Each structure stands twice: as C-alpha cells, then as structure tokens.
Amino acid sequence: DASLYQRLLVSWRYNAFAHGSETNGLVMYNRISMMAHSCSATCCWQYGPGDTFVLRSRVHLEPGAELTVSYLEEEDLAKGTDIRRRKLSMWRFTCGCERCNIPLDTSRGFNCPKCAAGSCFVKVDGLAAAVAPASSQATAQLQPCTVCYAPVGKTEQKELLEYESQYVDVLEGMSKTDIPRIEEVRACALQCFRQHWVLNQLEQWLLDCYKNQQGFAMECVILSQRVLQYLNATCPLVSHSLGWAYESVGDMLVESPLGPNGAPAGLRRERFREAATQYEHGYRALAIIVGEDGDSARVIRQKWTDALSEASGAGK
C-alpha cells in the first residue's frame, strides 16, 4: 500500500529525534515521539549515557497535565513569534501554543519615536499570522509607548517594521565571530530596538566574542546583565540559556577589575555576595534542566560555593 508507506515515512520524518551519537541518525520513541511542541514547553530533554533519553519537567505539573517539548533550539526560542512560526513550518504545522497566542510580542520591542524612553511592542493578529506566518508584517501593529503612551504613526510604523526585516536579513548573513561587524550593527540596532530579539542576538554574539578577548571586562558585565534581563522579560521559564546567563553575570562580577581584584575589602565582599546570588539562580535553573549532578550544574554549584566563601572571608 503506497499511501500507508508514505504515511509511515512522513511519521518517521516529523516525529523522530536526532540520534545522540550518530551524526546523521534519527531515532523514534514509542511515547516521547508523540509529544507535542510548545514554545513554553513544560518539559526538556537530553541524551544520557548509552543514548538513553532523559525527560525532565521544567514546571510544576498536576496529574494528567500534557507533557510538551520544544522542537526549536533555545536560541530560536528567544526570537519573535513570527520567526518561531516560520521555523516550525518545516514540521508542517503552525504553532498555537500559549506563548504564540499572546497578542503582544514582548520580544519585538522598538524605541518610542517620541520619547525614546519606552518600548513600542508589536501586536499581531494571531489568526492572520497563523494563516500566513511568513508575512506577519502585514498584520503587525506597533502598540503605544510603555512610558509616554504615544501611538506610533502609520509612516513611522511602516519604517520601523521595514528596518526590522532588514536587520533579520543582515543577521542571517553575519559571522558570529566578526567583532567589528557585530559592533557596527549593534550600534545601529540600539537606535531602533528596545527589548528586541535582534538586539539580544547581537549582544549574545558580542558577549561570546568579548569573553575570549582581553580588555573587555566592563563590556562583558554590561552585556551579561542585558542578556539576562532580556531572557527574564521574554522567556523566563528555566532553560540552559537562562542558567548560563546567570552564570555569566556571576563570572563577570568576579572577574571585573572593578570587582574583587584590587578593590576595597567592602566592595570585594559585596561583589562576591552578588556573584554568589547570580550563581545560585543559575545553579537552581540548571539543576532542573540537567539534574543536580549534571556537569553544568556541578560546575556552577562549585562557583556558588567559592563565591560564598570569598564573600565571608575576603579582606580579612
């Protein structure tokens, strides 16, 4: 039966997971493969020893609650609803999860053209965007400023949304390690965006580059805090990205020349206390994702312990 054979192939293609050890391999599970996608998934998963599949809850679940996972990488989950739906279209469905159905997309914020102090977030007609997610700009509307409440004129709105589309194209062709180019594009993006995934993406790339360079300690502190602020505002459920963002802020506080090294004893202790707080938040997030004994959780737990020790003994 050709139709049955085709149906089986399609089921395999759209419900299989990438194999843990075989680069081009796919694997199907009798139950896990039946789990639906959500951009605010209740569960996360990883491969354990021997290609075992480890599923963990990210939130408190009542008996009978649906278990969902994300089909997208965490980097993509930090992007706007229109981008997420576009990427999910390869699975031949339009995401209608709770997060995608929120009318106000808080990951697509623009600087207010009037006061420049507030954000104008995008409101999308959910039904229209679901029918044609790739062309959601036609259904998008910028909401009034969060500070001065001024509405955005039609001409300004069209211009800002066109800028957004151009930035998306620029990012797709950029190198994640080209520091001068990332700095140039970010400087321009700061004039246009406020709490926008494009700006967050640029700042995450720049932070990753600066960490491997000398002389960027303060820049790393600022960028780490901005990335963490964005994640908490747009996708606050525990994730690797959130845990690592907390860890990054802690690292930058410890390593900053304005922090422990060469600073007055009182300031050193305060910096270590704050670093310990960030490490604790990061550890608790990662412990949910990978378990308390997971490698990444153990590393940050040790940093937390060390920071507490330094906070109590620094300057003595």
N, C-alpha and C positions, 0 to 999 in steps of 0.2 A: 504494500500500500504506500504509494509515493507521498500522499498527503500526511500520513502518520509519520513516515520517515522524516519529512520536512519539519513537522511539528517537534519531533524529538531533537533534531539538530538545533532548532531555534531555542528550545528549552535549555539545551546544554549551553548554547552561546550566551544567553542572557541571565542565567542563574548560577553559572559556575564562578568560582573564585580563582584568582591567580595562585598557582602552586607555590608552596613555601620554599622549596629548594630547586625546582625545575624552572628555569628562566621562562620558557615558552609553554609551561604546563598549565592545565586547568584542572580543577577538582570540583566534584559535585558532592554535596552532603544531603542526606535524606531529609533533614529538618532545617538546618541552617540555611540552605539554599532557597527555602521557601519564605525567608524573612523579607519583609517589605523595606523599602528605603524611606528615610526621613532626614531632612536637613537638621533636625533636632533629635537625632536618634536616641532611643532610650538605652541602647547597648553599644559596646565597642568590642572589637575582636582583634586577635593577633595569633600568630602561629607559636606553638610551644615546642618542646623537644619532640623530635621524631615526626614533625609535620602535624602534630595534634592541633586541633582548632580550639582556642580558648575564647570563650564569650563571657563578658562581664557587663553588669548593669552600671550605667552612669548615673542613674537617678533611682529614687525610691519607687518601687513598683508594688502595686496591690495585686493579689491573686487574680489571675485572669487577664491582666493588662497585656496589651500587644507588645511584643518584642520587635524593635526595629533597629536597623543598622544603616550606616551611610555608605552609598556606593561611590561617593566622591572622596578625594584626598582632602586632608584638613586645610590645605592651602586654598582649595576651591570653596570649601565651606565658609571661608571668611569673606567671600565675594558677594555681590548683589544677587537678588532673586533672579533677575533676567539672565545673568551669566550661569548661575547654577542650573536653571531650567534648560538652558541651551546645551550644557554639557551632559545633562541627564537624558537628552533626547536620543542619545545613542542607544539607550535601553528601550526606546520606543514607548515612552510614556512622559506625561507632563506632571511634575511633582505638585501635589496638592496638600503637602504636609502643613502642619500648624504654622511653621515659620514662613513658608512660602505664601500662605494666605493672609499674613499680616499686611494690611493695606499700606502701611508706612514702612518703607525700606530704610532702616537706620544705618545700613552700610553704603548708602548712596547720598551723602550729605554734601551740600555746596555752601561756600561762603555767601552770606547775605550780601547782595549787591548794594544795599543801602547802608547798613550799619557796620558790616564786616566783623561783627562780634558774635553773631549767631549762625545757626545752620538752617538751611532750607532742604528738607529731606524730600525724596521722591515718593509720590503716591501713585501706585499703578492700579489700573482696573484689573483686578485679579482674573475675571472671566476672559477679558480680551487678551491679557497677557498669556493665559493658559492656551488659548487658541493659536496664538502666534507669538511664542516667547522670544523668537529671534528678532522681532521687530517691535519690541515693547516700548521703544522710544516714542512711538506714535500714540501710545495710551498713557504715557508717563506725564505727571504733573508735579511741579515743584510746589510744596506747601509753604505757607507764610513762615517768616523767620521765627526761630525759637526765642529770640531776645526782643526784637523790636516789633514783631508781629506784622511787618510789612509784607504784602503779597509780592510775588515776582511777576513782572510784566511778561506778556507773551513773547516779545522780542528777546528779552534777556533770557527767558526760559529756553527758547529755541537755541540761542547761542551757547548756553551752558551745557545743554544736552549734546550738542554737536561737539563741543570741547571734550566731553566725557567719551564719546565714541572715538574721537581721535586719539585720546590717551590710551584707550583699550588697544587700539591697533599698534600704537608705539610700544606698549609693554610686550605684546606678542612677539615683536622682533628684537627685543633688547637682550643683551647679555646680563646675567645676574652678577657678574664679577667686574663689569666695566664701571669703576667708581666715578670717573669724571662724567660719564654719560648719565649715570643714575643721579648724581648730584645736580646736574643740569636740569633734568626732567623734574626732579622733586622740587627744585626751587620754583619752577613754573607751576607745578601742581599745587603748591601751598597757596598760590594766589587764587586758585579756583575751588579747591576742595576743603572740606572740614568734616572729619569722620566719614571718610570715603575709602572703599576698599582699594582703589588705585593708589592713593597716598600711602595706605598701610603696606601695600605690597612693595612699594619703592623703599619705604623706611625699613622694612624687614630685610630686604636685599642689602641695603646700605649698612645696617647693623651687622649682618653676617660678614660683610667685607671689612668693616672697621675693626671687628674683633681680632682679625689676623694682622692688623697694622699697628705700628707704634704711633703714639701721639694723638689718639682719638678717644681718650678716656671719657672726657666730659660729653662728647658727642654720643658715645655709647650709652651713658647714663640717661641722657635725654631721649634717645631713640628707644631704648628698652622700656622706659616709662610710657612713651606714646603708643608703642605696640601693645603693651599690656592694657592700657586704657581703652584702646580700640576693641580688643577682644572681649573685655568685660562689658562693653557697651553694646556689642553686636551679636556675639555668640558666647554667652557666659557659661554654658554647660562645660563640665570638666573635659579636658582634651589634652593630648600631648602638647599642642601649641600653647595652651594656657599654662600648663605646668612649666614648660620651658621658658615662657615669658617671665613668670615669677622668678625662676632660677636666674635668668639673665639680669633682671633688675638687682637681685642679691649679689651676683658676681660683680656687676659694675659698681655697686656701693662699696664692696670690699676692695676692689682694685683701683678705684678712682684716687688720684693724687690728692683730692680734697677730702678723702675719707681717712682710713686708718693710717696710712703711711705718712709720717711726719706731721700729723695733725695733733692739736692739744688732746690731752687724755680724755676730757669730757666729750669732745666731738668724736673721737675714735670710738668710745663706748656707744654713743648714740648711733653712729653709723653701723656698728656691728649688731646692735639691737634691731635696727630697721632691716638690715640684711637677714637676720635670723627670722624675722616676721615674714619676709618675702620667701625665704627658703621653706618655711613651714607651710605656707599656702601652696607652694609648688609641689612639695612632697605629698601633701594630702590629695592634691589633684592627681598626681601620677600614681599614687598608691591605689586609687580607684581604677585607673586605666590599666596598669600593668601588675597590680598586686604589691603588697608591702615589701616583698622580697625581689621584685623586679629590678633589673640592673639600674635603670634610670632612677627609680625610686630610692634605691640604696645610696646612690651617689649623692643625691640632693639631701637625703637624710643625714649623711655624714657632714655635708656643708652646714646644715642647720645646727648640728651638734657643735661643730667647730666655732661657728659664729656666736652661739650662746656662751661658749667657754671664753672666747675673746672679749665678749661684752662684759662678762663678770670679772675678768682679770686684766683687761687692757689698762695700761697706765699705772699698774701697781708696782 
